[in-house]
């Protein structure tokens, strides 16, 4: 898949363009992309970064980093992606100018978007405008019960299986392994301490079963109250694995919330509970 930051970086040719932010590439977004794939021309996605709502002054907890979004768009079948750098100038752009500079410039024949999609100054652009400028359009109905806001709500409730049912895959944490307190190793369960981008959604604190690549992982999200912690940590123990992950990027899947984090009467009690968490992680099933 080719990723471009400017329309001029992509060859002008007949394209079916799915347009939207596509944060998390959930089931509703996937429906839009499938329609673009079926339209017959080169399947292309036009997406925005940063999230338009953040540029307009709102806080948004992202369901995926841009890097992960692009990986998910490739997996969904996009052959080219244009990442439009969303700025106040883009927000204020006349909708017809946006169509000319970012859609027609690519050779777009068909524009596909979810119901209610708007773009340009005062959100004045829509698929009807695209039709008036000579483009074919496909409006894709919203998938009932699926939205980014509902996925965030489920995640904040710790309902990662519910979130997965809307995403079409497990909820994920995407970050880089950094040095931590290294207590896990002394307890017999060495963990990878994950640093995530500050604008990425982190679910309710607790202990989770999940996976990293082809390995299962027990994941702790919270402040480590047994040791009087105050800073949020995301720590993953990869089952049946030994090695150095420092500096590596990890995409951590969250399959099931096992329990709350808590302090224990003794370190022996803590170790016994971690062992039980690991057993539950071995038995956990990945949401499909």
N, C-alpha and C positions, 0 to 999 in steps of 0.2 A: 504494500500500500504506500502510495506517495502522499507525503504531508507537505503542504505549502502554506506559507504565511502571506502570500500576495497572489492575486489572480494571475498575474503574468508568469508565475512559476509553473502553471499548469497549461498543457496544450489546449488550444481551443478546439473542441470537438463536441459532437452531440452527447449530451449528458442528461441523466435523470438525477436531479439534485434533491436530497433530503435536507431540509434546513431546520435548525433548532439548536438549543444549547446542549441537549442530550446528556445532562449531568447524571452519571450512574448508568446510562444506557439500559433503563429498565424496560419492562414488557411493553409499555406504551411507545417508547422510543423504537424498540425493535419492530413494532408493527409498522411504523412510518418507514423504516429502512427497508422492510420487506416489500412494501409497495414500490419504492424506488427501484429495487432490484427487478421487480416484475415489469417495470415500464419499458425495459429493453435496451436503453442506451447505457452509456458507461455510468455505473453507480457511483455517485459522488455525494459527499456530505459537506455541507457548509455549517460550521459550528463557531462558537464564540468563546473567547478567553481574554480576560477574566469573565466570570459569570456576570451578565448584564445587570442583575439586581445589585451586585456589590458596587458597580460603577455609579449606580443611581442612588447610592447611600444606604443600602440595606445590608445587614449581615446575613450571609448565606453559609450554612454548613454543607460543604460539598460532599457528595456521595462518592466521588472518585477524583483523583488527581487528573490533570490533563494527560499525563503520560498513560495512566490506566484507561482513561476515556478513549484515547486513540487506539490502544490495544483492543478494547472491546468493540470499537467501530470496525476495526479490521476483521475481527472474528465474526461480526455480523454481516460481512460481505462487501463493505465499502472498498472501492479500488483507489479512490483519491479522496483526500480530506483537505479542505481549505479552512484553516483556523483564522478567523477574522479577529484581530486585536480590538476588543471592544473598548472604546474610549468615549468621553463626552461628545467628541466630534462625530463619531459613528452614531451615537444615540440621537444627535440633532440632525442627521443627514436626511434630506428629502427622500421619501421612500422610492420614488422613481429613479433617483440617482443611485440608490443602493442597488436596485435591480439592474441598472445599466452597468455599474462598475464591478459588481460582485456575482452577478448571475449571467447576464448576457455576455459578459467578457469571457466567461468560461465556455461558451457555446451551448449553454443550457437550453434544452427543449422542453423539459417537464420539471416542474417544481412540486415537491411533495412535502406536506407539513401536517402537523396535528391540528385538530379543530381548535379554532380560536387563536392560532399563531398570528402575531403582529410584529411589525418591525418598523424602524425609521422614526422620524420626528413625530412626537406625540402618539406613537404607536399607530401611525396612520396607514402603514402598509399592510396588505393582506393578500390572499390568493386572488381575490377579485382584481386587484391592481395588476398582479402579474399577468392575468388573462388579458387585461386591457392593453398590455404591452407586448402581446403576441406569444406568450408562453402557455403551454398546456399545464394544467394543474391537477393535483389529486389531494383532496382533503381527507385525512384519515381520522375516523372517529376515535375519541378517547377510549382507552380500555377501561371498562367500568371498574372502579375501586382501586385504580392504580395511579399514584401520583408521587412525586418526589417528597412532598410534605408529609404524606402518610408513611412513607418509608422512614423518614427521619423520626416521626413520632414512635413508630414501632421500635426503632433502634434505641431511642431514649428510654423506652419501657423495658429494654432488655429482651424484647421479643424478636430475636434474630431469625427465627424460623418464619415468623410472619413477614419480616422484611424480605427474606429470600423468596417468598411466594410472589412478591410484587416485582422483584428484580429479575427473577428467572435464574438466579444463581445465588450462592451465599453472599451475605454482607461481607465486605472486605475492609481491612486496614492496610494501607500501602505506605511504607516508610523505609528508613535506613537504620541499620543496626549501629548503635553507639554504645560506649562503655557505660556500665551501671554500677550498682553497689557490689555486685559479684557475690551476693549472699547465696544465690541459688546453688552455685557450685559447692559451697561448704555444706549445704544441706543434701547434696546428692542429686540435685535437679538443676543443672546449669541452664540459665535462660538467656535469650537474646533480647536486649532492651531496644525497643523500637521507637524511633523518633518520627513523628508524622507532621505534615504541614499544619500550621495553626488553624487554617480554614477548613480542614477536613473533618467530617463528622466522626466522633468517637462515641460508641454506645454507652449505655448505663454501666457504671462500675460493677465489677463482679468477676467471677471465674468462668471461663468459657472452654468448651471443646471445639476444636477446629482443625484446620490443616494448612500446611505450607507446601506447595508443590505436591509431591507424592507422599509427603510425610504428615502424620497426625501431629497435632500440637495442643498442649494445654496452655491457655492464655489467661494471664491476670491483667485486668484493667482497673486501676485505682491507685490508692496512696499507700498501700502496704501498711495497714493499721497495726499489725503485730509489732512492727518496729517503730511505731510512732511517726510514720511518714506524713508529709503534707503535700508533696509534689506528685502530680499524676504521672504514673508510669504504665507503660504497656510492655509486658514481658511475656515471651513465648518460650515454652519448653518443648523442643522437638523430640518426640519419642524415638528411641532407638537410633540416635544420631550423635556423632561426636565430630567436632571441628570448630574452626574459627570463622565466624560470620561478620566480624567487625567491618563496617563500611559497605556491606552488601545491602542491596535493595531486597526487601521481602514483601510479598503480597500475602497477607494472613487472612484466611477465611474463618469466619465465625459460624459454627454450625449449631451450637446449642449453649444456652446459659445454664451453668451447673449450680451456682450458688452465689450468695453475697460474699464479699470479702469481709474478714473479721480478724480480731486479735484472738490468740489462743492462750490457754493457761500455761503452756510450756512449749519449748521448741520441739520436743518430741511429739506433742499433739499436732503441731503445725506440719511436721514431716509426715505423720500418719495421714493427715487430711490431704496433703499433696499427693500421696500415693493413691488415695482413693479417687482424687480428681483424675489422675493418670489412668486408672482403671476405667473410669466412666468415659474418658476420652477414647480409649481403645474400643469401647462399645458403641460410641456415638455414630449416627448415620449422617451423611452429608445431604443437606437439602438439595433437591433437584430443581 
